[in-house]
Amino acid sequence: MSYFRIIAISVLGLFLAGCETTSVPDPDPVDTSYGESSDGANTAGAGTDGLGEGEYFDTQEAIGTVIYFDFDSSSVRAQDQDLVAAHAIQLSGNSSGSVRLEGHADERGSREYNIGLGERRAQAVRQLLMIQGVNASQIQTVSFGEERPESMGSSENDYAQNRRVEIRYTN
């Protein structure tokens, strides 16, 4: 890794640490444990050992693959900057790796507005990845708007879970 990238990431981190943000609680974490299921099914053999032919992406589960957003915002929150940086390091170190950024919105707003908002969110994450050295050809974006909610309720916590970009690694 070049000294320029290290310095740029450090300066960005210091800058963001000094920014004032409004605190929105993170949604409840989703259980991603392997080998156990509440319906009695055993998934112990389901691959945590790699994808494809020897390409291991275990670090994506360790660092997380969901970036949450504030209401009606497409700005990546300060607490998610490190998550994006970790994915950027992984992708810039593996030129054959690629991701699909899936933008989502909660149900408030029109369908058209939410498709646009999901796209702006995915593009914001894309821009951050590219600033940190990821090649544009490694990144695809898609917006699902409000069509694929993570949570079906109407509480603020449910809405917070639906305002997201999911990072999906592709082969």
N, CA, C and O atoms as a DFTB+ gen file, in Angstrom:
684 C
 N C O
     1  1       0.853      -1.169       0.000
     2  2       0.000       0.000       0.000
     3  2       0.896       1.228       0.000
     4  3       1.869       1.307       0.750
     5  1       0.559       2.159      -0.833
     6  2       1.404       3.342      -0.959
     7  2       1.223       4.258       0.248
     8  3       0.197       4.230       0.927
     9  1       2.230       5.055       0.488
    10  2       2.160       6.010       1.591
    11  2       1.042       7.013       1.372
    12  3       0.426       7.475       2.333
    13  1       0.773       7.354       0.116
    14  2      -0.286       8.304      -0.183
    15  2      -1.633       7.781       0.304
    16  3      -2.397       8.536       0.904
    17  1      -1.944       6.508       0.061
    18  2      -3.213       5.937       0.514
    19  2      -3.302       5.940       2.033
    20  3      -4.343       6.278       2.597
    21  1      -2.223       5.568       2.689
    22  2      -2.222       5.529       4.152
    23  2      -2.466       6.925       4.713
    24  3      -3.262       7.102       5.635
    25  1      -1.781       7.906       4.153
    26  2      -1.945       9.282       4.623
    27  2      -3.356       9.772       4.319
    28  3      -3.975      10.418       5.164
    29  1      -3.874       9.477       3.132
    30  2      -5.213       9.928       2.747
    31  2      -6.275       9.329       3.667
    32  3      -7.189      10.032       4.097
    33  1      -6.163       8.048       3.967
    34  2      -7.128       7.398       4.850
    35  2      -7.017       7.968       6.260
    36  3      -8.032       8.169       6.926
    37  1      -5.803       8.228       6.718
    38  2      -5.600       8.796       8.052
    39  2      -6.199      10.191       8.152
    40  3      -6.881      10.509       9.127
    41  1      -5.947      11.025       7.144
    42  2      -6.486      12.389       7.154
    43  2      -7.999      12.356       7.094
    44  3      -8.659      13.121       7.798
    45  1      -8.571      11.477       6.261
    46  2     -10.015      11.339       6.172
    47  2     -10.601      10.911       7.510
    48  3     -11.626      11.440       7.938
    49  1      -9.957       9.959       8.169
    50  2     -10.420       9.501       9.482
    51  2     -10.389      10.604      10.516
    52  3     -11.335      10.754      11.288
    53  1      -9.302      11.389      10.545
    54  2      -9.209      12.495      11.490
    55  2     -10.258      13.559      11.205
    56  3     -10.864      14.108      12.124
    57  1     -10.466      13.845       9.925
    58  2     -11.465      14.832       9.547
    59  2     -12.850      14.392       9.986
    60  3     -13.605      15.184      10.549
    61  1     -13.190      13.133       9.731
    62  2     -14.512      12.632      10.083
    63  2     -14.701      12.507      11.585
    64  3     -15.821      12.636      12.077
    65  1     -13.633      12.262      12.316
    66  2     -13.740      12.158      13.764
    67  2     -14.132      13.496      14.371
    68  3     -14.756      13.534      15.431
    69  1     -13.781      14.577      13.724
    70  2     -14.096      15.903      14.240
    71  2     -15.459      16.410      13.813
    72  3     -15.918      17.434      14.321
    73  1     -16.126      15.715      12.884
    74  2     -17.433      16.164      12.407
    75  2     -18.512      15.870      13.437
    76  3     -18.508      14.820      14.080
    77  1     -19.428      16.805      13.584
    78  2     -20.562      16.609      14.484
    79  2     -21.664      15.916      13.710
    80  3     -21.999      16.330      12.600
    81  1     -22.235      14.862      14.286
    82  2     -23.325      14.156      13.632
    83  2     -24.483      14.008      14.600
    84  3     -24.306      14.023      15.818
    85  1     -25.670      13.865      14.034
    86  2     -26.815      13.559      14.863
    87  2     -26.849      12.057      15.045
    88  3     -26.618      11.307      14.097
    89  1     -27.128      11.623      16.232
    90  2     -27.063      10.205      16.550
    91  2     -28.400       9.536      16.250
    92  3     -29.428       9.904      16.818
    93  1     -28.378       8.558      15.358
    94  2     -29.521       7.722      15.079
    95  2     -29.112       6.316      15.486
    96  3     -28.068       5.833      15.049
    97  1     -29.911       5.645      16.313
    98  2     -29.491       4.322      16.774
    99  2     -29.394       3.352      15.610
   100  3     -30.233       3.348      14.709
   101  1     -28.337       2.517      15.646
   102  2     -28.195       1.477      14.645
   103  2     -29.303       0.456      14.838
   104  3     -29.720       0.200      15.967
   105  1     -29.781      -0.126      13.754
   106  2     -30.804      -1.158      13.894
   107  2     -30.241      -2.368      14.620
   108  3     -29.027      -2.555      14.708
   109  1     -31.144      -3.178      15.134
   110  2     -30.717      -4.386      15.828
   111  2     -29.896      -5.252      14.892
   112  3     -30.236      -5.377      13.716
   113  1     -28.808      -5.861      15.394
   114  2     -27.985      -6.699      14.531
   115  2     -28.743      -7.948      14.093
   116  3     -29.593      -8.461      14.820
   117  1     -28.425      -8.420      12.910
   118  2     -29.026      -9.624      12.369
   119  2     -28.129     -10.799      12.715
   120  3     -26.909     -10.715      12.570
   121  1     -28.726     -11.899      13.172
   122  2     -27.955     -13.081      13.532
   123  2     -27.435     -13.751      12.269
   124  3     -28.215     -14.172      11.414
   125  1     -26.114     -13.847      12.154
   126  2     -25.500     -14.483      10.989
   127  2     -24.741     -15.744      11.376
   128  3     -23.805     -16.142      10.682
   129  1     -25.135     -16.376      12.479
   130  2     -24.409     -17.566      12.925
   131  2     -24.658     -18.728      11.970
   132  3     -25.761     -18.894      11.450
   133  1     -23.633     -19.518      11.750
   134  2     -23.709     -20.670      10.877
   135  2     -23.826     -21.932      11.710
   136  3     -23.332     -21.994      12.836
   137  1     -24.483     -22.938      11.150
   138  2     -24.540     -24.240      11.794
   139  2     -25.743     -24.421      12.683
   140  3     -26.012     -25.545      13.107
   141  1     -26.483     -23.369      12.989
   142  2     -27.649     -23.486      13.846
   143  2     -28.799     -22.765      13.183
   144  3     -28.603     -21.756      12.506
   145  1     -29.997     -23.279      13.375
   146  2     -31.175     -22.651      12.812
   147  2     -32.317     -22.798      13.798
   148  3     -32.400     -23.791      14.521
   149  1     -33.193     -21.809      13.826
   150  2     -34.308     -21.858      14.765
   151  2     -35.356     -22.873      14.341
   152  3     -36.172     -23.284      15.166
   153  1     -35.359     -23.292      13.072
   154  2     -36.350     -24.263      12.625
   155  2     -35.817     -25.699      12.649
   156  3     -36.459     -26.601      12.110
   157  1     -34.664     -25.919      13.258
   158  2     -34.115     -27.254      13.406
   159  2     -33.224     -27.704      12.259
   160  3     -32.630     -28.780      12.328
   161  1     -33.122     -26.905      11.208
   162  2     -32.270     -27.285      10.085
   163  2     -30.811     -27.060      10.444
   164  3     -30.473     -26.079      11.106
   165  1     -29.957     -27.959      10.012
   166  2     -28.535     -27.837      10.280
   167  2     -27.837     -27.373       9.017
   168  3     -27.929     -28.019       7.973
   169  1     -27.142     -26.259       9.114
   170  2     -26.415     -25.716       7.956
   171  2     -24.912     -25.760       8.182
   172  3     -24.170     -24.964       7.608
   173  1     -24.465     -26.692       9.017
   174  2     -23.050     -26.746       9.374
   175  2     -22.157     -26.961       8.164
   176  3     -21.009     -26.516       8.170
   177  1     -22.646     -27.627       7.128
   178  2     -21.825     -27.858       5.955
   179  2     -21.913     -26.739       4.932
   180  3     -21.204     -26.761       3.925
   181  1     -22.770     -25.769       5.177
   182  2     -22.943     -24.675       4.221
   183  2     -21.745     -23.758       4.297
   184  3     -21.402     -23.249       5.364
   185  1     -21.121     -23.556       3.179
   186  2     -19.826     -22.944       3.002
   187  2     -19.497     -21.650       3.708
   188  3     -19.942     -20.578       3.299
   189  1     -18.729     -21.750       4.753
   190  2     -18.052     -20.578       5.290
   191  2     -16.586     -20.650       4.901
   192  3     -15.776     -19.826       5.327
   193  1     -16.252     -21.656       4.079
   194  2     -14.858     -21.876       3.746
   195  2     -14.428     -21.207       2.447
   196  3     -13.249     -21.273       2.101
   197  1     -15.315     -20.580       1.729
   198  2     -14.880     -19.864       0.534
   199  2     -15.916     -19.857      -0.559
   200  3     -16.936     -20.542      -0.471
   201  1     -15.652     -19.079      -1.594
   202  2     -16.544     -18.960      -2.730
   203  2     -15.777     -19.316      -3.991
   204  3     -14.625     -18.912      -4.155
   205  1     -16.399     -20.058      -4.870
   206  2     -15.767     -20.362      -6.141
   207  2     -14.554     -21.247      -5.966
   208  3     -14.517     -22.105      -5.084
   209  1     -13.573     -21.036      -6.803
   210  2     -12.386     -21.870      -6.799
   211  2     -11.261     -21.206      -6.025
   212  3     -10.395     -20.554      -6.608
   213  1     -11.278     -21.371      -4.722
   214  2     -10.188     -20.887      -3.901
   215  2     -10.212     -19.402      -3.593
   216  3      -9.254     -18.890      -3.014
   217  1     -11.269     -18.689      -3.957
   218  2     -11.349     -17.266      -3.663
   219  2     -12.063     -17.093      -2.334
   220  3     -13.262     -17.354      -2.236
   221  1     -11.349     -16.661      -1.325
   222  2     -11.905     -16.543       0.006
   223  2     -12.275     -15.108       0.297
   224  3     -11.471     -14.194       0.113
   225  1     -13.494     -14.917       0.751
   226  2     -13.973     -13.593       1.111
   227  2     -14.512     -13.610       2.540
   228  3     -15.473     -12.900       2.838
   229  1     -13.915     -14.405       3.431
   230  2     -14.378     -14.479       4.810
   231  2     -14.336     -13.133       5.504
   232  3     -15.138     -12.889       6.406
   233  1     -13.427     -12.250       5.114
   234  2     -13.316     -10.972       5.791
   235  2     -14.554     -10.112       5.608
   236  3     -14.812      -9.242       6.440
   237  1     -15.338     -10.322       4.541
   238  2     -16.541      -9.528       4.367
   239  2     -17.541      -9.795       5.488
   240  3     -18.268      -8.887       5.891
   241  1     -17.590     -11.030       6.000
   242  2     -18.481     -11.316       7.106
   243  2     -17.925     -10.736       8.401
   244  3     -18.690     -10.320       9.272
   245  1     -16.620     -10.706       8.535
   246  2     -16.004     -10.177       9.750
   247  2     -16.138      -8.663       9.818
   248  3     -16.231      -8.107      10.913
   249  1     -16.149      -7.979       8.673
   250  2     -16.216      -6.527       8.698
   251  2     -17.617      -5.998       8.431
   252  3     -17.845      -4.798       8.579
   253  1     -18.548      -6.832       8.050
   254  2     -19.911      -6.401       7.800
   255  2     -20.119      -6.004       6.354
   256  3     -19.183      -5.585       5.673
   257  1     -21.341      -6.137       5.889
   258  2     -21.638      -5.845       4.498
   259  2     -22.821      -4.903       4.327
   260  3     -23.318      -4.745       3.212
   261  1     -23.284      -4.275       5.399
   262  2     -24.430      -3.370       5.313
   263  2     -24.044      -2.007       5.862
   264  3     -23.480      -1.896       6.951
   265  1     -24.354      -0.974       5.093
   266  2     -24.105       0.408       5.496
   267  2     -25.466       1.073       5.645
   268  3     -26.270       1.068       4.713
   269  1     -25.720       1.640       6.805
   270  2     -27.007       2.264       7.089
   271  2     -26.948       3.771       6.879
   272  3     -25.885       4.384       6.972
   273  1     -28.108       4.357       6.595
   274  2     -28.209       5.780       6.296
   275  2     -29.257       6.439       7.180
   276  3     -30.178       5.788       7.674
   277  1     -29.096       7.740       7.368
   278  2     -30.084       8.531       8.090
   279  2     -31.288       8.758       7.184
   280  3     -31.217       8.532       5.976
   281  1     -32.388       9.205       7.773
   282  2     -33.617       9.463       7.042
   283  2     -33.384      10.461       5.906
   284  3     -32.796      11.522       6.117
   285  1     -33.841      10.121       4.721
   286  2     -33.794      10.978       3.538
   287  2     -32.387      11.486       3.242
   288  3     -32.214      12.625       2.809
   289  1     -31.381      10.643       3.474
   290  2     -29.990      11.038       3.278
   291  2     -29.265      10.001       2.435
   292  3     -29.542       8.804       2.510
   293  1     -28.335      10.489       1.635
   294  2     -27.478       9.574       0.881
   295  2     -26.015       9.768       1.271
   296  3     -25.115       9.329       0.554
   297  1     -25.778      10.421       2.400
   298  2     -24.412      10.613       2.901
   299  2     -24.029       9.451       3.808
   300  3     -24.769       9.095       4.724
   301  1     -22.872       8.869       3.545
   302  2     -22.387       7.772       4.376
   303  2     -22.026       8.341       5.740
   304  3     -21.272       9.309       5.836
   305  1     -22.564       7.741       6.790
   306  2     -22.342       8.229       8.146
   307  2     -20.891       8.006       8.571
   308  3     -20.218       7.103       8.074
   309  1     -20.429       8.827       9.482
   310  2     -19.037       8.764       9.951
   311  2     -18.706       7.387      10.519
   312  3     -17.608       6.879      10.296
   313  1     -19.634       6.777      11.247
   314  2     -19.340       5.480      11.854
   315  2     -19.238       4.357      10.818
   316  3     -18.768       3.267      11.145
   317  1     -19.669       4.602       9.574
   318  2     -19.567       3.582       8.536
   319  2     -18.390       3.808       7.589
   320  3     -18.167       3.003       6.684
   321  1     -17.641       4.880       7.781
   322  2     -16.501       5.182       6.916
   323  2     -15.434       4.080       6.990
   324  3     -14.862       3.697       5.970
   325  1     -15.174       3.580       8.189
   326  2     -14.165       2.522       8.342
   327  2     -14.597       1.232       7.651
   328  3     -13.761       0.512       7.105
   329  1     -15.891       0.938       7.671
   330  2     -16.415      -0.242       7.000
   331  2     -16.179      -0.145       5.492
   332  3     -15.741      -1.110       4.866
   333  1     -16.468       1.011       4.918
   334  2     -16.226       1.215       3.488
   335  2     -14.730       1.127       3.191
   336  3     -14.333       0.541       2.184
   337  1     -13.905       1.703       4.053
   338  2     -12.449       1.655       3.857
   339  2     -11.938       0.220       3.895
   340  3     -11.048      -0.133       3.121
   341  1     -12.479      -0.611       4.777
   342  2     -12.049      -2.010       4.857
   343  2     -12.394      -2.755       3.571
   344  3     -11.595      -3.558       3.088
   345  1     -13.573      -2.496       3.014
   346  2     -13.936      -3.132       1.742
   347  2     -13.063      -2.602       0.606
   348  3     -12.707      -3.351      -0.304
   349  1     -12.721      -1.323       0.655
   350  2     -11.853      -0.746      -0.369
   351  2     -10.486      -1.411      -0.352
   352  3      -9.927      -1.700      -1.410
   353  1      -9.944      -1.655       0.826
   354  2      -8.645      -2.321       0.952
   355  2      -8.733      -3.728       0.376
   356  3      -7.837      -4.163      -0.348
   357  1      -9.804      -4.435       0.693
   358  2      -9.976      -5.800       0.197
   359  2     -10.089      -5.819      -1.328
   360  3      -9.483      -6.668      -1.981
   361  1     -10.860      -4.891      -1.899
   362  2     -11.062      -4.877      -3.343
   363  2      -9.831      -4.376      -4.098
   364  3      -9.494      -4.909      -5.154
   365  1      -9.165      -3.361      -3.566
   366  2      -7.996      -2.841      -4.272
   367  2      -6.844      -3.839      -4.240
   368  3      -5.964      -3.791      -5.099
   369  1      -6.837      -4.736      -3.269
   370  2      -5.826      -5.782      -3.193
   371  2      -6.160      -6.997      -4.030
   372  3      -5.325      -7.890      -4.181
   373  1      -7.366      -7.053      -4.580
   374  2      -7.807      -8.194      -5.378
   375  2      -8.484      -7.665      -6.633
   376  3      -9.691      -7.425      -6.633
   377  1      -7.723      -7.482      -7.694
   378  2      -8.263      -6.869      -8.913
   379  2      -9.298      -7.740      -9.606
   380  3     -10.046      -7.235     -10.443
   381  1      -9.370      -9.027      -9.291
   382  2     -10.384      -9.883      -9.909
   383  2     -11.683      -9.897      -9.098
   384  3     -12.691     -10.426      -9.567
   385  1     -11.677      -9.334      -7.910
   386  2     -12.881      -9.272      -7.100
   387  2     -13.792      -8.149      -7.556
   388  3     -13.325      -7.136      -8.078
   389  1     -15.091      -8.325      -7.362
   390  2     -16.036      -7.276      -7.712
   391  2     -17.208      -7.297      -6.737
   392  3     -17.469      -8.299      -6.071
   393  1     -17.904      -6.169      -6.673
   394  2     -19.040      -6.047      -5.776
   395  2     -20.234      -5.455      -6.507
   396  3     -20.095      -4.746      -7.504
   397  1     -21.408      -5.766      -5.980
   398  2     -22.641      -5.126      -6.400
   399  2     -23.171      -4.378      -5.189
   400  3     -23.395      -4.977      -4.137
   401  1     -23.370      -3.082      -5.328
   402  2     -23.895      -2.251      -4.252
   403  2     -25.397      -2.118      -4.455
   404  3     -25.852      -1.557      -5.452
   405  1     -26.165      -2.641      -3.497
   406  2     -27.618      -2.644      -3.604
   407  2     -28.201      -1.579      -2.681
   408  3     -28.141      -1.708      -1.458
   409  1     -28.766      -0.525      -3.274
   410  2     -29.334       0.575      -2.509
   411  2     -30.788       0.313      -2.149
   412  3     -31.562      -0.195      -2.960
   413  1     -31.151       0.668      -0.911
   414  2     -32.508       0.455      -0.412
   415  2     -33.002       1.704       0.311
   416  3     -32.211       2.545       0.738
   417  1     -34.325       1.811       0.439
   418  2     -34.947       2.919       1.159
   419  2     -36.112       2.374       1.979
   420  3     -36.598       1.272       1.722
   421  1     -36.560       3.150       2.971
   422  2     -37.755       2.727       3.698
   423  2     -38.988       3.087       2.870
   424  3     -38.868       3.676       1.796
   425  1     -40.163       2.735       3.368
   426  2     -41.384       2.877       2.581
   427  2     -41.922       4.303       2.505
   428  3     -42.863       4.560       1.755
   429  1     -41.353       5.225       3.256
   430  2     -41.836       6.601       3.208
   431  2     -41.361       7.250       1.913
   432  3     -40.205       7.080       1.528
   433  1     -42.213       7.970       1.255
   434  2     -41.889       8.576      -0.031
   435  2     -42.480       7.756      -1.169
   436  3     -42.886       6.611      -0.971
   437  1     -42.527       8.344      -2.360
   438  2     -43.088       7.636      -3.517
   439  2     -42.120       6.557      -3.994
   440  3     -40.936       6.571      -3.658
   441  1     -42.634       5.643      -4.765
   442  2     -41.810       4.558      -5.302
   443  2     -40.667       5.117      -6.147
   444  3     -39.532       4.653      -6.040
   445  1     -40.961       6.107      -6.983
   446  2     -39.943       6.702      -7.846
   447  2     -38.869       7.405      -7.022
   448  3     -37.677       7.276      -7.302
   449  1     -39.304       8.155      -5.996
   450  2     -38.342       8.866      -5.152
   451  2     -37.421       7.870      -4.449
   452  3     -36.212       8.086      -4.370
   453  1     -37.993       6.785      -3.940
   454  2     -37.201       5.795      -3.210
   455  2     -36.232       5.044      -4.115
   456  3     -35.147       4.672      -3.668
   457  1     -36.594       4.810      -5.376
   458  2     -35.652       4.208      -6.326
   459  2     -34.468       5.152      -6.513
   460  3     -33.316       4.720      -6.507
   461  1     -34.757       6.445      -6.679
   462  2     -33.679       7.430      -6.840
   463  2     -32.817       7.544      -5.597
   464  3     -31.596       7.669      -5.696
   465  1     -33.445       7.502      -4.417
   466  2     -32.705       7.595      -3.159
   467  2     -31.800       6.375      -2.975
   468  3     -30.651       6.514      -2.555
   469  1     -32.309       5.190      -3.285
   470  2     -31.484       3.983      -3.212
   471  2     -30.295       4.062      -4.156
   472  3     -29.199       3.615      -3.818
   473  1     -30.509       4.632      -5.347
   474  2     -29.420       4.796      -6.310
   475  2     -28.390       5.801      -5.799
   476  3     -27.188       5.566      -5.926
   477  1     -28.841       6.914      -5.225
   478  2     -27.905       7.904      -4.687
   479  2     -27.083       7.308      -3.544
   480  3     -25.896       7.607      -3.417
   481  1     -27.694       6.480      -2.723
   482  2     -26.968       5.825      -1.629
   483  2     -25.908       4.871      -2.170
   484  3     -24.773       4.866      -1.695
   485  1     -26.276       4.063      -3.164
   486  2     -25.312       3.137      -3.753
   487  2     -24.170       3.911      -4.418
   488  3     -23.011       3.507      -4.321
   489  1     -24.489       5.016      -5.090
   490  2     -23.464       5.826      -5.744
   491  2     -22.537       6.484      -4.717
   492  3     -21.345       6.643      -4.979
   493  1     -23.068       6.866      -3.557
   494  2     -22.229       7.468      -2.512
   495  2     -21.190       6.466      -2.018
   496  3     -20.027       6.823      -1.830
   497  1     -21.600       5.215      -1.806
   498  2     -20.658       4.176      -1.383
   499  2     -19.666       3.896      -2.508
   500  3     -18.479       3.700      -2.248
   501  1     -20.134       3.873      -3.749
   502  2     -19.264       3.656      -4.910
   503  2     -18.180       4.729      -4.974
   504  3     -17.007       4.420      -5.182
   505  1     -18.571       5.982      -4.797
   506  2     -17.605       7.083      -4.835
   507  2     -16.537       6.919      -3.756
   508  3     -15.352       7.121      -4.023
   509  1     -16.943       6.557      -2.548
   510  2     -15.970       6.362      -1.472
   511  2     -15.007       5.220      -1.791
   512  3     -13.809       5.324      -1.529
   513  1     -15.525       4.142      -2.351
   514  2     -14.658       3.026      -2.722
   515  2     -13.650       3.455      -3.788
   516  3     -12.471       3.111      -3.711
   517  1     -14.119       4.201      -4.773
   518  2     -13.233       4.639      -5.857
   519  2     -12.192       5.638      -5.359
   520  3     -11.048       5.606      -5.813
   521  1     -12.564       6.524      -4.438
   522  2     -11.613       7.478      -3.861
   523  2     -10.482       6.732      -3.162
   524  3      -9.345       7.204      -3.127
   525  1     -10.800       5.568      -2.608
   526  2      -9.815       4.805      -1.857
   527  2      -9.113       3.751      -2.716
   528  3      -8.488       2.835      -2.182
   529  1      -9.213       3.876      -4.043
   530  2      -8.385       3.068      -4.917
   531  2      -9.036       1.897      -5.611
   532  3      -8.346       1.158      -6.312
   533  1     -10.336       1.689      -5.453
   534  2     -11.000       0.578      -6.126
   535  2     -11.301       1.001      -7.564
   536  3     -11.756       2.118      -7.809
   537  1     -11.045       0.108      -8.499
   538  2     -11.289       0.363      -9.907
   539  2     -12.797       0.384     -10.163
   540  3     -13.524      -0.458      -9.637
   541  1     -13.269       1.336     -10.961
   542  2     -14.703       1.474     -11.261
   543  2     -15.279       0.217     -11.897
   544  3     -16.461      -0.076     -11.715
   545  1     -14.468      -0.534     -12.641
   546  2     -14.955      -1.747     -13.295
   547  2     -15.251      -2.868     -12.289
   548  3     -15.874      -3.867     -12.649
   549  1     -14.815      -2.714     -11.049
   550  2     -15.071      -3.728     -10.021
   551  2     -16.388      -3.484      -9.290
   552  3     -16.772      -4.282      -8.435
   553  1     -17.089      -2.391      -9.614
   554  2     -18.265      -1.987      -8.845
   555  2     -19.480      -1.864      -9.748
   556  3     -19.426      -1.197     -10.782
   557  1     -20.572      -2.503      -9.363
   558  2     -21.875      -2.339     -10.000
   559  2     -22.820      -1.740      -8.963
   560  3     -22.677      -2.000      -7.769
   561  1     -23.778      -0.944      -9.410
   562  2     -24.787      -0.423      -8.484
   563  2     -26.174      -0.770      -8.996
   564  3     -26.411      -0.847     -10.202
   565  1     -27.075      -0.976      -8.064
   566  2     -28.477      -1.226      -8.385
   567  2     -29.305      -0.653      -7.236
   568  3     -28.876      -0.662      -6.082
   569  1     -30.489      -0.161      -7.565
   570  2     -31.380       0.361      -6.532
   571  2     -32.662      -0.458      -6.503
   572  3     -33.292      -0.689      -7.535
   573  1     -33.036      -0.892      -5.311
   574  2     -34.298      -1.592      -5.128
   575  2     -35.335      -0.692      -4.472
   576  3     -36.488      -1.091      -4.313
   577  1     -34.939       0.511      -4.093
   578  2     -35.879       1.422      -3.445
   579  2     -36.478       0.788      -2.208
   580  3     -35.762       0.302      -1.333
   581  1     -37.802       0.798      -2.145
   582  2     -38.516       0.228      -0.995
   583  2     -38.966      -1.208      -1.243
   584  3     -39.657      -1.788      -0.405
   585  1     -38.584      -1.792      -2.381
   586  2     -39.128      -3.080      -2.811
   587  2     -38.606      -4.299      -2.045
   588  3     -39.259      -5.342      -2.050
   589  1     -37.464      -4.197      -1.396
   590  2     -36.907      -5.344      -0.661
   591  2     -36.579      -4.932       0.770
   592  3     -35.410      -4.782       1.123
   593  1     -37.611      -4.749       1.593
   594  2     -37.345      -4.318       2.968
   595  2     -36.691      -5.416       3.793
   596  3     -36.983      -6.599       3.621
   597  1     -35.810      -5.009       4.685
   598  2     -35.201      -5.932       5.646
   599  2     -36.180      -6.208       6.782
   600  3     -36.245      -7.318       7.310
   601  1     -36.936      -5.179       7.145
   602  2     -37.895      -5.287       8.235
   603  2     -39.245      -4.778       7.749
   604  3     -39.315      -3.745       7.084
   605  1     -40.315      -5.491       8.074
   606  2     -41.640      -5.159       7.552
   607  2     -42.453      -4.222       8.446
   608  3     -43.553      -3.834       8.053
   609  1     -41.971      -3.847       9.612
   610  2     -42.738      -3.013      10.524
   611  2     -42.764      -1.554      10.116
   612  3     -42.214      -1.160       9.087
   613  1     -43.428      -0.754      10.964
   614  2     -43.555       0.686      10.697
   615  2     -42.966       1.530      11.815
   616  3     -43.304       2.708      11.939
   617  1     -42.101       0.957      12.621
   618  2     -41.456       1.735      13.682
   619  2     -40.191       2.389      13.135
   620  3     -39.730       2.041      12.048
   621  1     -39.634       3.330      13.884
   622  2     -38.409       3.995      13.450
   623  2     -37.262       2.988      13.320
   624  3     -36.427       3.123      12.425
   625  1     -37.210       1.986      14.192
   626  2     -36.168       0.960      14.100
   627  2     -36.324       0.140      12.819
   628  3     -35.331      -0.202      12.178
   629  1     -37.570      -0.178      12.442
   630  2     -37.804      -0.903      11.191
   631  2     -37.374      -0.061       9.992
   632  3     -36.722      -0.561       9.076
   633  1     -37.740       1.208      10.006
   634  2     -37.334       2.103       8.920
   635  2     -35.810       2.202       8.843
   636  3     -35.245       2.209       7.750
   637  1     -35.144       2.277       9.998
   638  2     -33.680       2.392      10.025
   639  2     -33.020       1.166       9.403
   640  3     -31.987       1.296       8.747
   641  1     -33.588      -0.015       9.593
   642  2     -33.018      -1.225       8.989
   643  2     -33.186      -1.236       7.477
   644  3     -32.409      -1.881       6.774
   645  1     -34.180      -0.538       6.973
   646  2     -34.451      -0.534       5.536
   647  2     -33.672       0.536       4.776
   648  3     -33.579       0.471       3.550
   649  1     -33.119       1.507       5.471
   650  2     -32.316       2.566       4.835
   651  2     -30.869       2.092       4.785
   652  3     -30.108       2.315       5.726
   653  1     -30.483       1.430       3.677
   654  2     -29.184       0.758       3.674
   655  2     -28.645       0.576       2.262
   656  3     -29.359       0.722       1.270
   657  1     -27.353       0.251       2.211
   658  2     -26.697      -0.275       1.023
   659  2     -26.063      -1.582       1.441
   660  3     -25.312      -1.637       2.414
   661  1     -26.368      -2.637       0.701
   662  2     -25.768      -3.944       0.959
   663  2     -24.629      -4.158      -0.043
   664  3     -24.787      -3.919      -1.240
   665  1     -23.495      -4.607       0.463
   666  2     -22.338      -4.897      -0.369
   667  2     -22.329      -6.397      -0.627
   668  3     -22.164      -7.194       0.297
   669  1     -22.507      -6.774      -1.887
   670  2     -22.542      -8.182      -2.278
   671  2     -21.351      -8.476      -3.181
   672  3     -21.206      -7.891      -4.254
   673  1     -20.505      -9.393      -2.727
   674  2     -19.350      -9.787      -3.538
   675  2     -19.798     -10.749      -4.623
   676  3     -20.595     -11.655      -4.380
   677  1     -19.271     -10.539      -5.828
   678  2     -19.601     -11.383      -6.966
   679  2     -18.316     -11.969      -7.529
   680  3     -17.236     -11.404      -7.363
   681  1     -18.445     -13.094      -8.189
   682  2     -17.258     -13.737      -8.791
   683  2     -17.177     -13.397     -10.253
   684  3     -16.255     -13.838     -10.939
